[in-house]
Amino acid sequence: MISAVTFMAEIGDVRRFETPVKLMAYLGLVPSEYSTGKTTKRGGITRAGNSRVRHKLIEGAWTYRLPARPGARKLYILQDQPAEVQDIAWKTQSRLTARYRKLSQRGKKSTVVTTAIAREMAAFMW
């Protein structure tokens, strides 16, 4: 909830970004690039842009390391939501949890995996 409110307060209207990649670039969640001539090397994320939203997205992404399941408090909140909203929320939670697990199993560092999940969360919010 805090991540979503921070996102909306800081970003405002997401329609000002033409694509989710432009939103990710604004948040500093894209890899840096070192290129000269025919050589191109990718580095860590740029960390340019809005650090407050980036931190909240990454903080929220850490929760996807746990198995996908709705907690008691979340079930209470979901009861008041339409069925299609509940389905979208469950699909997203399941997909991001599976992606976290898949990237971790491939040997990626947990911080790198969490940043990848934060990127996907930003694209989903777009």
C-alpha positions, 0 to 999 in steps of 0.5 A: 500500500505504501509503495503504491501511494508513494508511486502515485504521489511521486509519478502522478499520471503515468500516461506521460511516459510513452512506454514502460521502458521510459518509466523505468529509465525515469526511475533509474531501473535500467542498466548503464551502458559503456559503449565505444565503437563496436564494443558495448558493455552493460553495467549496474542500474543507473540510479538516475531519476526518482530515488524515493519511488525506486527505493519503495519499489525495491523494498516491495520487491523483496516480498516476492522471495516468499511463496505466493499466498494471501495473508489473513490481513490481505484476505480481509482487504480483498473481500471488498474488491471485485473478482477481476481485481482479485484475479489480477492481483493473484496472477501478478503475485504468482508470476513475480514470485515464480520469476524471483525463484527462477532468477535465484535458481539461475545463480543471480544475486538476490539484490539483482533479482530484486531489482529485476522484480522492481522493474517488472512492478514498475512496468505493471503499474504503467 
